[in-house]
Amino acid sequence: MLQCSDFFPDGNLEPIDFNGNTRKLSNVFNGPLRTRRPAFPGRVLVPEWGTLMTTLRLIAAAVAAAGFLAVPANAATFIFKSGDVFLDTPTGNVAMDCGTIGADLCTDVDANGFQYSKDGIGFTATAYTYDGMDREATQLIQDISPANSGLAALSEMDASQDQTQFDSMESIEFVFDAAVFLTNIEFNSGGDRDCSAASQPEGPCGFFELWIDGSLEGTFEAVDLLATVFFGTTFEFRAVTPGAGFTIAQFEVSDVPLPGALPLLLAGLAGLGFASRRKKAA
């Protein structure tokens, strides 16, 4: 432990520094603390206390403002089933005939999928079939007749199998323009019924693996409403239950808000750096 005698040896009121050099009290306590220039090349300038505290206060105020002036996030509910609510439809790549009963929509060029855009949020939906680790785009159907169905992979060898199913090794993938929060996902069965319905003529909804940005998030049950919140850019739903299949009727999406004051904070920091350089050059 350092003691007073370490700095004032033999009763000498002139202190010494850590190099054993005597220093005048007037050099230690007289006047405000100011910049001292180290005696070696490439010396670093330490700002005065007044300047430093002012800078810290400005940064703290800017950070606080960034928290309170956040730009509201875009949010939208995309609805793929028909009924008494508004139906979202793709912007193009729609085939004239799906080979199904009713006014359904199917991809013309399967690899291009369906594109959707609403309230500042856009994404592409594509259906796939798997052969081991390899996958190939297959026809995507927006099954809107009867009313209670949705988006799914269409088994092209059997037009009645209009759900994403394990027996055909199918999946459906959504690729968003930017990272989003995805939640409140509604699933239906292939028989245009709720997953909870007692009678399922085309089999139950079953379970699926959810892959987010190429990593397995987990295995979930396709239910009437899955309220879990997921975050990412790419979401792939792979059916994993034999004899079962599901459609995606709707989901809610919101993007990540950008703090409104963040550009001002960055500009302020850049200005401080420029002012510091000018002062150093002077």
C-alpha positions as CSV (number, residue, x, y, z in Angstrom):
1,M,0.0,0.0,0.0
2,L,1.3,3.4,-0.9
3,Q,1.9,5.8,2.1
4,C,2.3,9.5,2.4
5,S,6.1,8.9,3.1
6,D,6.5,7.4,-0.4
7,F,5.7,10.8,-1.9
8,F,7.2,13.1,0.8
9,P,10.4,11.3,2.0
10,D,12.3,12.6,5.0
11,G,9.6,15.2,5.7
12,N,10.4,16.9,2.4
13,L,7.3,18.7,1.3
14,E,8.3,18.5,-2.3
15,P,6.7,15.3,-3.7
16,I,8.4,12.8,-6.0
17,D,6.9,11.0,-8.9
18,F,7.1,7.3,-9.7
19,N,10.5,7.8,-11.4
20,G,12.0,9.3,-8.3
21,N,12.0,12.9,-9.7
22,T,11.2,15.8,-7.4
23,R,8.2,17.9,-8.5
24,K,7.1,21.3,-7.4
25,L,3.8,21.5,-5.6
26,S,2.9,24.4,-7.9
27,N,3.2,22.0,-10.9
28,V,0.9,19.5,-9.2
29,F,-1.9,21.5,-7.7
30,N,-1.8,24.9,-9.3
31,G,-4.3,25.6,-12.0
32,P,-6.7,23.3,-13.9
33,L,-5.7,19.9,-15.2
34,R,-4.5,20.4,-18.7
35,T,-3.1,18.4,-21.6
36,R,0.5,17.1,-21.1
37,R,2.4,15.9,-24.1
38,P,4.3,12.6,-23.7
39,A,7.9,12.9,-24.8
40,F,7.9,10.2,-27.4
41,P,7.1,10.0,-31.1
42,G,3.4,9.6,-32.0
43,R,2.3,11.1,-28.8
44,V,-1.3,10.9,-27.7
45,L,-3.2,14.0,-26.8
46,V,-5.3,13.7,-23.6
47,P,-8.2,16.3,-23.7
48,E,-8.7,18.7,-20.9
49,W,-11.3,17.7,-18.3
50,G,-13.7,20.4,-19.4
51,T,-13.7,19.3,-23.0
52,L,-13.9,15.7,-22.1
53,M,-16.9,16.1,-19.8
54,T,-18.7,18.3,-22.4
55,T,-18.1,15.6,-25.0
56,L,-19.5,12.8,-22.7
57,R,-22.6,14.9,-22.0
58,L,-23.3,15.4,-25.7
59,I,-22.9,11.7,-26.4
60,A,-25.2,10.8,-23.5
61,A,-27.8,13.2,-24.7
62,A,-27.6,11.9,-28.3
63,V,-28.0,8.3,-27.2
64,A,-31.0,9.2,-25.0
65,A,-32.6,11.0,-27.9
66,A,-32.0,8.0,-30.2
67,G,-34.0,5.8,-27.7
68,F,-36.9,8.2,-27.6
69,L,-37.1,9.1,-31.3
70,A,-37.2,5.6,-32.8
71,V,-38.8,5.4,-36.2
72,P,-41.9,3.1,-35.9
73,A,-41.5,-0.4,-37.4
74,N,-43.4,-1.4,-40.5
75,A,-46.0,-4.1,-39.6
76,A,-48.4,-6.1,-41.7
77,T,-50.6,-9.2,-41.7
78,F,-50.4,-11.3,-44.8
79,I,-53.5,-13.3,-45.6
80,F,-53.3,-16.1,-48.1
81,K,-56.7,-17.8,-47.6
82,S,-60.0,-16.4,-48.9
83,G,-63.2,-15.7,-47.0
84,D,-64.7,-12.7,-45.4
85,V,-61.3,-10.9,-45.0
86,F,-58.9,-9.2,-47.5
87,L,-56.9,-11.6,-49.5
88,D,-53.2,-10.9,-50.4
89,T,-52.3,-12.0,-53.9
90,P,-48.9,-12.4,-55.6
91,T,-47.6,-9.6,-57.9
92,G,-46.9,-11.9,-60.8
93,N,-45.7,-15.3,-62.1
94,V,-49.2,-16.8,-61.9
95,A,-50.1,-19.8,-64.0
96,M,-53.4,-19.7,-65.9
97,D,-54.4,-23.2,-64.7
98,C,-53.4,-25.1,-61.5
99,G,-55.2,-28.2,-62.5
100,T,-57.3,-27.9,-59.3
101,I,-60.9,-27.2,-58.6
102,G,-61.7,-23.5,-58.0
103,A,-60.0,-20.2,-58.5
104,D,-56.6,-21.1,-57.1
105,L,-53.3,-19.4,-57.9
106,C,-50.2,-21.4,-58.9
107,T,-46.6,-20.5,-59.9
108,D,-45.9,-20.4,-63.6
109,V,-42.1,-20.6,-63.2
110,D,-41.7,-22.6,-60.0
111,A,-38.2,-21.4,-59.2
112,N,-39.3,-17.8,-59.1
113,G,-42.0,-18.4,-56.5
114,F,-44.6,-15.8,-55.6
115,Q,-43.7,-12.2,-54.6
116,Y,-45.8,-10.3,-52.1
117,S,-45.4,-6.7,-50.9
118,K,-47.5,-4.8,-48.3
119,D,-46.9,-1.8,-46.0
120,G,-43.2,-1.6,-46.7
121,I,-42.5,-5.3,-46.2
122,G,-41.8,-7.7,-49.1
123,F,-40.9,-11.3,-49.5
124,T,-40.8,-14.3,-52.0
125,A,-42.5,-17.6,-51.2
126,T,-41.2,-20.7,-52.9
127,A,-42.2,-24.4,-52.6
128,Y,-39.5,-27.2,-52.7
129,T,-39.3,-31.0,-52.8
130,Y,-36.3,-32.7,-51.3
131,D,-34.2,-35.7,-52.5
132,G,-31.8,-36.3,-49.7
133,M,-29.9,-33.1,-49.1
134,D,-30.8,-31.7,-52.5
135,R,-33.9,-29.7,-53.2
136,E,-35.8,-28.6,-56.3
137,A,-38.4,-25.9,-56.7
138,T,-41.9,-27.3,-57.2
139,Q,-45.3,-25.7,-57.9
140,L,-46.5,-23.4,-55.2
141,I,-50.3,-23.0,-54.8
142,Q,-52.3,-20.3,-53.1
143,D,-55.4,-22.4,-52.4
144,I,-58.2,-20.0,-52.1
145,S,-61.2,-22.1,-52.9
146,P,-62.8,-23.3,-50.6
147,A,-62.2,-20.5,-48.2
148,N,-60.1,-22.1,-45.4
149,S,-56.8,-23.0,-46.9
150,G,-53.7,-21.0,-47.9
151,L,-50.1,-21.3,-49.3
152,A,-48.6,-24.8,-49.8
153,A,-46.6,-27.0,-52.1
154,L,-48.8,-28.6,-54.8
155,S,-48.0,-32.3,-55.5
156,E,-48.0,-32.0,-59.3
157,M,-48.7,-35.8,-59.8
158,D,-51.8,-35.5,-57.7
159,A,-53.7,-32.1,-57.7
160,S,-55.8,-33.1,-54.8
161,Q,-52.7,-33.1,-52.6
162,D,-52.5,-29.3,-52.2
163,Q,-50.7,-29.1,-48.8
164,T,-47.0,-29.2,-47.8
165,Q,-46.6,-32.8,-46.8
166,F,-43.9,-35.2,-45.6
167,D,-44.8,-38.0,-47.9
168,S,-43.7,-35.9,-50.9
169,M,-40.7,-34.5,-48.9
170,E,-42.0,-30.9,-49.4
171,S,-41.3,-27.6,-47.8
172,I,-42.3,-23.9,-48.2
173,E,-39.8,-21.1,-47.8
174,F,-40.3,-17.3,-47.3
175,V,-37.4,-15.0,-48.1
176,F,-37.9,-11.4,-46.8
177,D,-36.2,-8.3,-48.2
178,A,-34.7,-7.6,-44.7
179,A,-34.7,-9.2,-41.2
180,V,-38.2,-9.3,-39.7
181,F,-40.1,-10.6,-36.7
182,L,-42.6,-13.4,-37.7
183,T,-45.5,-14.4,-35.5
184,N,-49.1,-15.5,-35.2
185,I,-48.8,-18.1,-38.0
186,E,-52.1,-19.7,-38.8
187,F,-52.1,-23.2,-40.3
188,N,-54.8,-25.2,-42.0
189,S,-55.0,-28.8,-43.2
190,G,-55.1,-30.0,-46.8
191,G,-58.8,-30.5,-46.5
192,D,-59.4,-26.7,-46.2
193,R,-60.1,-27.1,-42.5
194,D,-58.6,-25.8,-39.2
195,C,-55.8,-28.0,-37.8
196,S,-58.0,-28.6,-34.7
197,A,-61.0,-29.9,-36.7
198,A,-62.0,-33.4,-35.6
199,S,-62.4,-34.7,-39.2
200,Q,-59.4,-34.5,-41.6
201,P,-60.2,-36.2,-44.9
202,E,-56.7,-35.4,-46.3
203,G,-54.8,-36.1,-43.0
204,P,-53.9,-34.0,-40.0
205,C,-51.6,-30.9,-40.1
206,G,-48.8,-32.7,-38.3
207,F,-45.4,-31.3,-37.3
208,F,-42.7,-29.3,-39.2
209,E,-39.1,-28.3,-38.9
210,L,-38.5,-24.5,-39.0
211,W,-35.2,-23.5,-40.5
212,I,-34.3,-19.8,-40.0
213,D,-31.4,-18.4,-42.1
214,G,-30.1,-21.9,-42.8
215,S,-30.1,-23.1,-39.1
216,L,-32.7,-25.4,-37.5
217,E,-34.8,-23.4,-35.0
218,G,-36.7,-26.4,-33.8
219,T,-39.6,-28.8,-34.5
220,F,-43.1,-27.4,-34.0
221,E,-46.7,-28.5,-34.4
222,A,-48.8,-26.9,-37.1
223,V,-51.7,-25.6,-35.2
224,D,-54.6,-23.1,-35.7
225,L,-52.4,-20.3,-34.4
226,L,-48.7,-20.4,-33.5
227,A,-48.0,-17.3,-31.5
228,T,-44.3,-17.8,-31.0
229,V,-42.1,-14.9,-32.2
230,F,-39.3,-15.8,-34.7
231,F,-36.6,-13.5,-36.1
232,G,-34.7,-13.7,-39.3
233,T,-34.7,-13.2,-43.0
234,T,-35.3,-16.7,-44.4
235,F,-37.9,-19.0,-42.9
236,E,-38.4,-22.6,-44.3
237,F,-41.2,-24.9,-43.1
238,R,-40.4,-28.6,-43.7
239,A,-43.1,-31.1,-43.1
240,V,-41.9,-34.1,-41.0
241,T,-45.1,-36.1,-40.1
242,P,-45.9,-39.1,-42.4
243,G,-49.5,-39.0,-43.7
244,A,-49.9,-35.3,-42.7
245,G,-49.7,-31.9,-44.4
246,F,-50.4,-28.2,-43.8
247,T,-51.1,-24.9,-45.5
248,I,-50.1,-21.5,-44.2
249,A,-53.2,-19.3,-44.1
250,Q,-51.7,-16.1,-42.7
251,F,-49.0,-14.6,-40.5
252,E,-47.9,-11.3,-39.0
253,V,-44.7,-9.6,-39.9
254,S,-42.9,-6.5,-38.5
255,D,-39.4,-5.2,-39.4
256,V,-36.7,-3.9,-37.1
257,P,-37.1,-0.1,-36.2
258,L,-34.2,2.2,-36.8
259,P,-33.6,4.8,-34.1
260,G,-34.5,8.1,-35.6
261,A,-31.7,10.0,-33.9
262,L,-29.0,7.5,-34.9
263,P,-27.9,9.5,-38.0
264,L,-27.7,12.6,-35.8
265,L,-25.5,10.8,-33.3
266,L,-23.2,9.5,-35.9
267,A,-22.9,13.0,-37.5
268,G,-22.2,14.5,-34.1
269,L,-19.4,12.0,-33.4
270,A,-17.9,12.7,-36.9
271,G,-18.0,16.4,-36.1
272,L,-16.2,15.9,-32.8
273,G,-13.5,13.9,-34.6
274,F,-13.1,16.7,-37.2
275,A,-12.8,19.4,-34.6
276,S,-10.3,17.4,-32.6
277,R,-8.1,17.0,-35.8
278,R,-8.3,20.7,-36.5
279,K,-7.3,21.5,-32.9
280,K,-4.4,19.0,-33.1
281,A,-3.2,20.5,-36.3
282,A,-3.2,24.0,-34.8
